[in-house]
Amino acid sequence: MMIDSELVRDQRTRRGWTQQQLAEVADLSLRTVQRVENQGVASNESVSALSAVLELPREALLVQPPKPGPQRAAAERRLVWLTALAATAGAGVGTVVTLLVVGV
């Protein structure tokens, strides 16, 4: 899961904790805390532990993916349309080939 690494670091330093201290209090490894703060990646269990220790709702720690803009929505509609068109064309070509092979 993507997590707000700046928020975790900020909350840790506000409490005057080292990464090792946060790891111990949250029952996580030091490497996990380092990964959270450096890469912003955490497992579901790590998010729960950090949420409890930092007294923050889980939603506050999670990075929300950006909502698709109008260009992406239009691209997704085109993809659906092209997929349907390709399937229809494939079915038509398959029918013609079958009729030619069978000799109807």
N, C-alpha and C positions, 0 to 999 in steps of 0.2 A: 504494500500500500504506500502511496505517496503521503508524506507527512510534512508539516511545516517545520523545517529544521531550525529556522530562525526563532520561532516561538519556543521550541524546546530549549535551545541554547539560552535564550533570554530568561526563561523561567528558571533554568538551572543557575545561571549567574546571579539572578536576583536573590536566590536563596543562599548564595555564597558556596555552592557545592561545586566540587570538581566532577569531571565525567565519572571517575571511579566511585565517588560518593553517590551520584545519581544511580549508577548501575547497581550498587549494593542495596539502596533503598527500594528500587524498583524490582529487585531480584532478576536483573538482566546482566549479561556479560558486558565488560568494558567495550569489547569490539562492537556489540550491538549499539551501544550508546554512541560510539564514534561513527558508525555507519548512519545512524539516524541524523546526527548533526552534520555530517559531511555530504551525504548523498540524499538525505530526505526519504529514505526507504525503511519501512518497518513492517514486521508481520502483524497480524491481527492481535496476537497475544501481547506483543510489545506495545502496540498502541494502547491496549487496555491497561497495561501496567503503568505506562507513562501518564495516561489520563488520570488514573487513581492517585498516583504519587504527586503529580503536579496540580491536582484538584481542578482539572479542566474537563469540560465535556469532550468526548471523543471527536465530535464534529468540529470542534475548535482546532484540533490537532491535524485533521485530515485536510489535504489539499484538494479542493474541488476542481474537477476538470472544466476547462472553459466550455461554455455552451456553443454549439455550432452556429456559426453566422449564416447569413443568407446565401453566401456563395457555396458553403458546404452543403446546405440543404438542397440547393439547386443541383449541385453535382451528384448528390445521392439520388435525386429524382431522375436525373439523366441515366445514371447507372441502372436503376430499376427498369427504365424504359428500354435501354439497350439490351438488357438481359432478356426481357420479354420478346423483343424483336428478334434476337439471335435464336431463341428457342423456337419461335414460330417459323423462322426461315429454315432452321435445321429440320424441323418436322416436315416442311414443304419439300425440301430437297430429298429427304429420306423417302417420302411418298413417291416422288417422281422416279428416283432410282429403283425403288422396289417395283414400280409398274413397268419400267423398262426391262428389268431383269426377268420378271415373270412373263413379260411379253403380252400384256393386256392391250 
